[in-house]
Amino acid sequence: MKCFSRYLPYLFRPSSTILSSSCHTEADIISTVEFNPTGELLATGDKGGRVVVFQREQESKNQPHRRGEYNVYSTFQSHEPEFDYLKSLEIEEKINKIRWLPQQNAAYFLLSTNDKTVKLWKVSERDKRPEGYNLKDEEGRIRDPTTITALRPMDLMVEATPRRVFSNAHTYHINSISVNSDYETYMSTDDLRINLWNLEITNRSFNIVDIKPANMEMLTEVITAAEFQPSQCNTFVYSSSKGSIRLCDMRASALCDNHSKLFEEPEDPSNRSFFSEIISSISDVKFSHSGRYLMTRDYLTVKVWDLNMESKPLETYQVHDYLRSKLCSLYENDCIFDKFECVWNGSDSVIMTGSYNNFFRMFDRNTKRDVTLEASRENSKPRAILKPRKVCVGGKRRKDEISVDSLDFSKKILHSAWHPSENIIAVAATNNLYIFQDKVN
């Protein structure tokens, strides 16, 4: 469990309002976190429609201890509030998802979406050119630009420019986007439909899944998430509020209403309750990097599915089973509808997901060991070692344990990300971004 127990925290609090003081507004709450394919950059989106991009500090001989630290690279407003005049509804600017594309030359590209509109952004450093005091001589006179052979040092300028805007294709709120492995197409998903887009075409998309019934009163489930297979551009999965996962092949038909595989675990009748359908709803689905497995997160568990076995999950991990007795109060305060995400590490051997009280859980698939860690200011001193936390259910409580009745349900880890190749994780806790790194000698 070395990679679990020896994480070093770095708490980022740049001057930007997105991650500033504890006196935050609703707009400052982080709503998505995503590493780029190389792990060099990390992007966050918030409920105010802003995107902050962090860049990893390069290792140097003079400062080897700074290896792995991330600094703010760019901050920009991705979405503004919109108004749907047909429905007389205000559309929030909240960033629901961010997805990176591979780097092209010296530029980075990312997709960001709110409830209705997906945007493609280019993030790049501004070309160095004579400007400002470089155009003046030592006495302040304007110099001839053709005579300038060297530039004096200037602050690095990073620009974020919108390249494409994909809109007017969703009636319901977009809950996920996924970039295809061909890097020419991506899909956007709402409660009832999945659309396929070409990254070069903004005025047309193709509907590839439509579960909307002829009579909306007959609606029994909604789509909760969708993702492309990481290496097969024709294959994707989508999950539903009924706890099922459907694998689709776009080669079979243009409209993938008929799935090729259905992954579903039969419910134990003895455990059936009023809350069964709510807690079985899948909030996130992720392919493993190898493409062999699927990981799903429902309210109480994380499950790993083998694509060759549809009848039941290969592995089931209890995230916070101690909340099973609290479902009534969690229903009353709406926490039971929280949508937790889940992520794989780079080798698919460890999985991570969030919980309440700013706890997050890690499960080692090889050793079957697990650990609960906490993202908080108290343990955010640089190079401090995170201590495992334990939740006590009734009876005597040990000194290092916390009672289930003392958990703070307003503090929750819904969004997290894992570096694609290293033991570096990013965890969003309300308006704070924590980055933890495996121990550096």
C-alpha positions as CSV (number, residue, x, y, z in Angstrom):
1,M,0.0,0.0,0.0
2,K,3.0,2.3,-0.5
3,C,1.2,4.4,-3.1
4,F,-1.7,4.9,-0.7
5,S,-0.1,5.8,2.6
6,R,2.7,8.1,1.4
7,Y,1.0,10.8,-0.6
8,L,2.3,14.3,-0.3
9,P,-0.3,17.1,-0.5
10,Y,-0.1,20.4,-2.3
11,L,-2.9,22.8,-1.8
12,F,-3.2,25.3,-4.6
13,R,-4.7,28.7,-3.8
14,P,-3.8,31.1,-6.7
15,S,-5.0,34.7,-6.7
16,S,-7.7,33.7,-9.1
17,T,-11.2,33.8,-7.5
18,I,-11.8,30.2,-8.4
19,L,-9.6,28.8,-5.7
20,S,-9.2,31.6,-3.2
21,S,-10.5,32.0,0.3
22,S,-12.9,30.0,2.4
23,C,-15.5,32.8,1.9
24,H,-16.4,31.4,-1.5
25,T,-19.6,31.8,-3.5
26,E,-21.6,29.1,-5.3
27,A,-19.8,30.0,-8.6
28,D,-16.4,29.1,-7.1
29,I,-17.3,25.4,-6.5
30,I,-15.2,23.1,-8.7
31,S,-17.4,21.0,-11.0
32,T,-14.9,19.0,-13.0
33,V,-11.2,18.0,-12.9
34,E,-9.2,16.5,-15.8
35,F,-5.5,15.7,-16.6
36,N,-4.4,16.0,-20.2
37,P,-3.1,12.8,-22.0
38,T,0.5,13.5,-20.9
39,G,-0.3,14.7,-17.4
40,E,1.7,17.9,-18.0
41,L,-1.5,19.9,-17.7
42,L,-4.5,19.8,-15.3
43,A,-7.8,21.6,-15.9
44,T,-10.6,22.5,-13.6
45,G,-14.0,23.9,-14.4
46,D,-16.3,25.6,-11.9
47,K,-20.0,26.5,-11.5
48,G,-19.2,30.1,-12.6
49,G,-18.2,28.9,-16.1
50,R,-14.4,29.4,-15.6
51,V,-11.6,27.1,-16.6
52,V,-8.3,27.1,-14.8
53,V,-5.4,25.2,-16.4
54,F,-2.4,24.2,-14.3
55,Q,1.0,23.3,-15.7
56,R,3.5,20.9,-14.1
57,E,6.7,22.4,-12.8
58,Q,9.7,21.0,-14.7
59,E,12.4,19.3,-12.7
60,S,15.6,21.2,-12.3
61,K,19.0,20.4,-10.8
62,N,18.7,23.5,-8.5
63,Q,15.2,22.7,-7.2
64,P,14.6,18.9,-7.5
65,H,12.1,19.2,-4.6
66,R,9.7,21.1,-6.8
67,R,9.2,18.1,-9.1
68,G,5.5,17.4,-9.6
69,E,4.2,20.8,-8.4
70,Y,1.5,22.4,-10.6
71,N,1.2,26.2,-11.2
72,V,-1.5,28.2,-12.8
73,Y,-0.9,28.3,-16.6
74,S,-4.1,29.9,-17.9
75,T,-7.5,31.1,-16.6
76,F,-10.4,31.9,-18.9
77,Q,-14.2,32.3,-18.9
78,S,-15.5,29.3,-20.9
79,H,-19.3,29.8,-20.6
80,E,-21.6,32.6,-19.8
81,P,-25.3,32.2,-18.6
82,E,-27.6,31.6,-21.5
83,F,-31.4,31.8,-22.0
84,D,-33.5,29.3,-23.8
85,Y,-36.3,31.5,-25.2
86,L,-38.3,28.5,-26.5
87,K,-38.6,27.0,-23.0
88,S,-38.2,30.3,-21.1
89,L,-35.4,28.8,-19.0
90,E,-32.1,30.2,-17.9
91,I,-29.2,28.0,-18.6
92,E,-26.4,28.0,-16.1
93,E,-22.8,28.6,-17.0
94,K,-21.5,25.7,-14.9
95,I,-18.9,23.6,-16.5
96,N,-20.2,20.0,-16.4
97,K,-17.2,18.3,-18.1
98,I,-13.8,19.0,-19.6
99,R,-12.0,16.6,-22.0
100,W,-8.5,17.1,-23.4
101,L,-7.4,16.3,-26.9
102,P,-3.7,15.4,-27.8
103,Q,-1.3,18.3,-28.0
104,Q,-0.8,19.7,-31.5
105,N,2.6,21.4,-32.1
106,A,2.9,24.0,-29.2
107,A,-0.9,24.2,-28.6
108,Y,-3.3,22.3,-26.3
109,F,-6.9,21.7,-27.1
110,L,-9.8,20.9,-24.7
111,L,-13.5,20.5,-24.9
112,S,-15.7,22.1,-22.2
113,T,-19.5,21.9,-21.8
114,N,-22.2,23.4,-19.8
115,D,-25.8,22.1,-19.9
116,K,-26.4,23.0,-23.5
117,T,-23.2,24.1,-25.4
118,V,-19.9,22.4,-26.0
119,K,-16.9,24.5,-26.9
120,L,-13.4,23.6,-28.3
121,W,-10.6,25.8,-26.9
122,K,-7.1,26.3,-28.0
123,V,-4.6,27.1,-25.2
124,S,-1.2,28.3,-26.3
125,E,1.6,30.6,-25.5
126,R,1.6,33.9,-27.3
127,D,4.4,34.2,-30.0
128,K,7.2,36.4,-28.8
129,R,7.3,39.6,-30.8
130,P,8.6,43.1,-30.3
131,E,6.1,45.0,-28.1
132,G,6.0,47.2,-25.0
133,Y,9.4,48.4,-23.9
134,N,11.1,46.2,-26.5
135,L,10.1,48.9,-29.0
136,K,11.9,51.7,-27.1
137,D,15.5,52.4,-26.6
138,E,17.1,53.2,-23.3
139,E,16.1,56.9,-23.6
140,G,12.5,56.0,-24.3
141,R,12.5,56.7,-28.1
142,I,10.6,54.4,-30.4
143,R,13.0,51.9,-32.2
144,D,12.7,50.7,-35.7
145,P,11.3,47.1,-35.4
146,T,13.5,45.9,-38.3
147,T,16.6,46.7,-36.3
148,I,15.6,44.7,-33.2
149,T,17.7,41.5,-33.1
150,A,17.0,40.3,-29.5
151,L,14.1,40.7,-27.1
152,R,14.4,41.6,-23.5
153,P,12.6,39.2,-21.0
154,M,8.9,39.6,-20.8
155,D,6.2,37.9,-18.8
156,L,4.9,34.7,-20.4
157,M,1.5,35.2,-22.1
158,V,-0.9,32.3,-22.5
159,E,-4.0,32.7,-24.6
160,A,-7.2,30.7,-24.6
161,T,-9.1,31.1,-27.8
162,P,-12.4,29.5,-28.8
163,R,-12.1,27.5,-32.0
164,R,-15.5,25.8,-32.3
165,V,-18.9,26.2,-30.6
166,F,-21.2,23.1,-30.8
167,S,-24.7,24.1,-29.8
168,N,-28.5,23.7,-30.4
169,A,-28.3,19.9,-30.4
170,H,-29.6,18.9,-26.9
171,T,-33.1,19.4,-25.5
172,Y,-32.0,18.1,-22.1
173,H,-28.9,18.9,-20.0
174,I,-25.6,17.5,-21.2
175,N,-24.1,15.2,-18.5
176,S,-21.0,13.9,-20.3
177,I,-18.7,14.3,-23.3
178,S,-16.2,11.8,-24.6
179,V,-13.5,12.2,-27.3
180,N,-13.1,9.2,-29.7
181,S,-9.8,7.5,-30.2
182,D,-9.8,8.7,-33.8
183,Y,-9.6,12.2,-32.5
184,E,-11.9,13.3,-35.3
185,T,-15.2,12.8,-33.4
186,Y,-16.7,13.1,-30.0
187,M,-20.0,12.4,-28.4
188,S,-22.2,14.5,-26.1
189,T,-24.8,12.9,-23.8
190,D,-28.0,14.2,-22.2
191,D,-30.7,12.4,-20.2
192,L,-32.3,10.8,-23.3
193,R,-30.0,11.1,-26.2
194,I,-26.4,10.7,-27.3
195,N,-25.1,12.8,-30.3
196,L,-22.0,12.2,-32.4
197,W,-20.0,15.2,-33.6
198,N,-17.2,15.8,-36.0
199,L,-14.7,18.2,-34.4
200,E,-14.5,20.2,-37.6
201,I,-18.3,20.6,-38.1
202,T,-20.3,22.7,-35.7
203,N,-23.8,22.9,-37.3
204,R,-24.6,19.2,-37.6
205,S,-24.4,16.1,-35.3
206,F,-25.8,12.6,-35.6
207,N,-28.1,11.1,-33.1
208,I,-26.7,7.6,-32.2
209,V,-28.9,6.8,-29.1
210,D,-32.4,7.9,-28.4
211,I,-34.4,6.4,-25.5
212,K,-37.1,9.1,-25.4
213,P,-40.5,7.3,-25.3
214,A,-43.4,8.5,-27.5
215,N,-45.2,9.3,-24.3
216,M,-43.0,10.9,-21.7
217,E,-45.3,9.5,-19.0
218,M,-43.9,6.1,-19.9
219,L,-40.3,7.3,-19.1
220,T,-38.7,4.8,-16.7
221,E,-35.0,5.6,-16.9
222,V,-32.5,8.2,-18.1
223,I,-28.9,8.1,-19.4
224,T,-26.4,9.1,-16.7
225,A,-23.0,8.9,-18.5
226,A,-21.3,7.6,-21.7
227,E,-17.8,7.0,-22.8
228,F,-15.9,5.7,-25.9
229,Q,-13.8,2.6,-25.7
230,P,-10.1,3.9,-25.5
231,S,-8.8,2.1,-28.6
232,Q,-11.9,1.0,-30.7
233,C,-13.5,4.0,-32.3
234,N,-16.7,2.1,-33.1
235,T,-17.5,1.1,-29.5
236,F,-19.0,3.0,-26.6
237,V,-20.9,2.4,-23.4
238,Y,-23.6,4.3,-21.6
239,S,-25.1,3.9,-18.1
240,S,-28.6,4.5,-16.8
241,S,-30.5,5.5,-13.7
242,K,-31.6,1.8,-13.4
243,G,-28.1,0.6,-12.8
244,S,-27.5,-0.9,-16.2
245,I,-24.7,-0.5,-18.7
246,R,-25.1,-0.9,-22.4
247,L,-22.3,-1.6,-24.8
248,C,-22.9,-0.4,-28.3
249,D,-21.2,-0.9,-31.7
250,M,-21.7,1.8,-34.3
251,R,-20.9,-0.6,-37.1
252,A,-24.1,-2.5,-36.4
253,S,-26.5,0.4,-37.2
254,A,-26.5,4.2,-37.4
255,L,-28.9,4.4,-34.4
256,C,-27.6,2.3,-31.6
257,D,-30.9,1.7,-29.7
258,N,-30.2,-2.0,-29.8
259,H,-27.1,-2.6,-27.6
260,S,-24.7,-5.5,-28.3
261,K,-24.1,-6.2,-24.6
262,L,-26.0,-5.4,-21.4
263,F,-24.3,-5.4,-18.0
264,E,-26.7,-5.6,-15.1
265,E,-26.6,-7.1,-11.6
266,P,-29.8,-8.7,-10.4
267,E,-31.1,-7.1,-7.2
268,D,-31.3,-9.2,-4.1
269,P,-35.0,-9.2,-3.1
270,S,-34.1,-9.3,0.6
271,N,-32.3,-5.9,0.3
272,R,-35.1,-4.2,-1.6
273,S,-36.2,-0.9,-0.1
274,F,-37.8,2.5,-1.0
275,F,-34.3,3.7,-1.8
276,S,-33.1,0.8,-3.9
277,E,-33.7,2.3,-7.3
278,I,-32.1,5.7,-6.3
279,I,-28.9,4.2,-4.9
280,S,-28.5,1.8,-7.9
281,S,-28.4,4.7,-10.3
282,I,-25.0,4.9,-12.0
283,S,-23.3,8.3,-11.7
284,D,-20.1,7.5,-13.6
285,V,-18.8,4.9,-16.0
286,K,-15.1,4.6,-17.1
287,F,-13.3,2.2,-19.4
288,S,-10.0,0.9,-18.1
289,H,-6.9,2.1,-20.0
290,S,-6.6,-1.4,-21.5
291,G,-10.2,-1.4,-22.7
292,R,-10.8,-4.8,-21.1
293,Y,-12.8,-3.6,-18.0
294,L,-15.6,-1.1,-17.1
295,M,-15.8,0.7,-13.8
296,T,-19.1,2.1,-12.6
297,R,-20.0,4.1,-9.5
298,D,-23.4,4.1,-7.8
299,Y,-24.3,5.7,-4.5
300,L,-22.7,3.1,-2.2
301,T,-20.4,1.0,-4.3
302,V,-17.8,0.9,-7.1
303,K,-18.0,-2.0,-9.4
304,V,-15.5,-3.4,-12.0
305,W,-17.0,-5.3,-14.9
306,D,-15.3,-7.7,-17.4
307,L,-16.5,-7.0,-20.9
308,N,-16.7,-10.8,-21.4
309,M,-19.0,-11.3,-18.4
310,E,-22.4,-9.5,-18.5
311,S,-24.2,-11.3,-15.7
312,K,-22.5,-9.8,-12.7
313,P,-19.6,-7.5,-11.8
314,L,-16.1,-9.0,-11.5
315,E,-15.4,-6.9,-8.4
316,T,-17.5,-4.9,-6.0
317,Y,-16.1,-2.4,-3.5
318,Q,-18.1,-0.8,-0.7
319,V,-17.3,3.0,-0.6
320,H,-19.3,4.0,2.5
321,D,-21.5,1.1,3.5
322,Y,-21.9,2.8,6.9
323,L,-24.3,5.2,5.3
324,R,-26.9,2.5,4.6
325,S,-28.6,3.2,7.8
326,K,-28.6,6.9,7.0
327,L,-30.5,6.7,3.7
328,C,-33.6,8.3,5.1
329,S,-31.9,11.5,6.3
330,L,-29.7,11.5,3.1
331,Y,-32.9,11.5,1.1
332,E,-34.4,14.3,3.1
333,N,-31.3,16.6,2.5
334,D,-31.0,15.5,-1.2
335,C,-27.5,14.1,-0.7
336,I,-28.7,10.7,-1.9
337,F,-28.8,12.3,-5.4
338,D,-25.1,13.3,-5.3
339,K,-23.2,12.1,-8.4
340,F,-19.8,10.8,-7.4
341,E,-17.1,10.1,-10.1
342,C,-14.5,7.3,-10.2
343,V,-11.1,7.1,-11.8
344,W,-8.4,4.5,-12.6
345,N,-4.7,4.8,-12.0
346,G,-2.4,4.5,-15.0
347,S,-2.0,0.7,-14.8
348,D,-5.7,0.0,-14.0
349,S,-4.5,-1.7,-10.7
350,V,-6.0,0.9,-8.3
351,I,-9.3,2.8,-8.4
352,M,-10.3,5.9,-6.6
353,T,-13.6,7.6,-5.8
354,G,-15.0,10.2,-3.4
355,S,-17.2,10.3,-0.3
356,Y,-18.4,12.7,2.4
357,N,-16.5,14.7,5.0
358,N,-13.9,15.4,2.2
359,F,-12.9,11.7,2.4
360,F,-11.8,9.8,-0.7
361,R,-11.3,6.1,-1.1
362,M,-8.7,4.0,-2.9
363,F,-9.0,0.3,-3.6
364,D,-6.0,-1.9,-4.7
365,R,-7.4,-4.5,-7.1
366,N,-4.4,-6.8,-6.6
367,T,-4.1,-6.9,-2.9
368,K,-7.8,-6.1,-2.2
369,R,-6.7,-3.6,0.4
370,D,-8.4,-0.2,0.7
371,V,-7.8,3.1,2.4
372,T,-9.7,6.2,3.3
373,L,-7.9,9.5,3.0
374,E,-9.0,13.1,3.7
375,A,-8.5,16.3,1.8
376,S,-8.4,19.1,4.3
377,R,-6.4,22.3,5.2
378,E,-5.1,20.6,8.3
379,N,-3.2,18.0,6.4
380,S,-2.2,20.2,3.4
381,K,1.2,21.2,4.6
382,P,3.8,20.5,1.8
383,R,5.5,17.1,2.1
384,A,3.2,16.0,5.0
385,I,2.1,12.4,4.9
386,L,-1.6,11.7,4.8
387,K,-2.9,9.5,7.6
388,P,-5.6,6.9,6.9
389,R,-9.0,7.8,8.3
390,K,-11.6,5.4,9.8
391,V,-15.3,5.8,10.4
392,C,-16.8,4.3,13.5
393,V,-20.4,3.0,13.5
394,G,-21.8,2.9,17.1
395,G,-20.0,1.5,20.1
396,K,-16.8,2.8,21.4
397,R,-14.8,5.2,19.2
398,R,-11.1,5.1,19.1
399,K,-9.0,8.3,19.2
400,D,-8.2,8.2,15.5
401,E,-11.7,7.4,14.4
402,I,-14.6,9.6,13.4
403,S,-18.2,8.8,14.2
404,V,-20.6,8.3,11.3
405,D,-22.9,10.8,13.1
406,S,-20.2,13.4,13.0
407,L,-19.6,13.3,9.2
408,D,-20.1,16.6,7.4
409,F,-22.3,15.9,4.4
410,S,-21.8,19.4,3.0
411,K,-18.1,18.5,2.4
412,K,-17.9,16.0,-0.4
413,I,-15.4,14.7,-3.0
414,L,-17.5,14.4,-6.2
415,H,-14.7,15.1,-8.8
416,S,-11.2,13.7,-9.0
417,A,-8.5,12.8,-11.5
418,W,-5.5,10.5,-11.7
419,H,-2.3,11.3,-13.6
420,P,-2.1,9.0,-16.7
421,S,1.2,7.5,-15.8
422,E,2.3,8.6,-12.3
423,N,0.9,8.4,-8.8
424,I,-0.4,12.0,-8.8
425,I,-4.0,12.6,-8.0
426,A,-6.2,15.8,-8.1
427,V,-9.1,16.0,-5.7
428,A,-11.8,18.8,-5.8
429,A,-13.3,19.7,-2.4
430,T,-15.8,22.5,-2.8
431,N,-13.7,25.4,-4.0
432,N,-10.3,23.9,-3.2
433,L,-8.1,21.8,-5.5
434,Y,-5.8,19.4,-3.7
435,I,-3.0,17.6,-5.5
436,F,-1.4,14.7,-3.8
437,Q,1.8,13.0,-5.0
438,D,3.4,9.7,-4.1
439,K,6.4,10.2,-1.8
440,V,9.4,11.8,-3.5
441,N,12.8,10.9,-2.0
